Amino acid sequence: MANKVLPDAATALKGLTFDGMTVMSGGFGLCGIPENLIVALRDSGAKNLTVISNNAGVDDFGLGLLLKTRQIAKMVSSYVGENKEFERQYLSGELQLEFNPQGGKDIRDFDGETYVLETGLKADLSIVKAWKGDAEGNLVFRKTARNFNPMMATAGKVCVAEVEEIVPVGSFDPDQIHTPGIYVDRIVQATFEKRIEQRTVRKREAA
């Protein structure tokens, strides 16, 4: 079996990026985004990208870094309201946008069950972020940082995962694995800034 563990995000993307490719990027807002792989994708210089993600990051972090360098030609997203540079590029006609709402889809009944009809999305590359992984690529996500990551891991021709910790093979209870290693081609351990997109605190009660 080929070694899936690589030393850094740049090495993990080596040979996988090219102009005009479609990339899926996990996360919801800034929660659970593959922030190191996004930086490596920016540094690869690949351009004219189609990026599929729930939203478009913020101006100076996450996918906002790729917007700043004009590497994204098209976004497929559900929400894009936190990024001023995205707004500017879209309104000026520099950036294409395909809204992918999380509701309002056609439904059909089959054998008494109601199903949502939706064309599956796919990508040349999926980049995801997990809490822990092992050398075989099995992934465990943590709380809300799971979000779209497991689904996107299965929808790319190649999947690269970044994790907070790589553990020995056999450490996971098989029933607790969220994404089996068969879907993951490369894995890298990284450190994370974990920015908060909208900080909300309880108002101080009046004395």
Secondary structure, DSSP 8 states (H G I E B T S, - for coil): ----EESSHHHHTTTT--TT-EEEE--BTTBT--HHHHHHHHHHT--SEEEE-SB--BTTBTTHHHHHTT-EEEEEESB-TT-HHHHHHHHTTSSEEEE--SS---EEEETTEEEE------EEEEEEEEEEEETT--EE--GGG-TTHHHHHTTEEEEEEEEEEEE-TT-S-GGG-SB-GGG-SEEEE-------SS---------
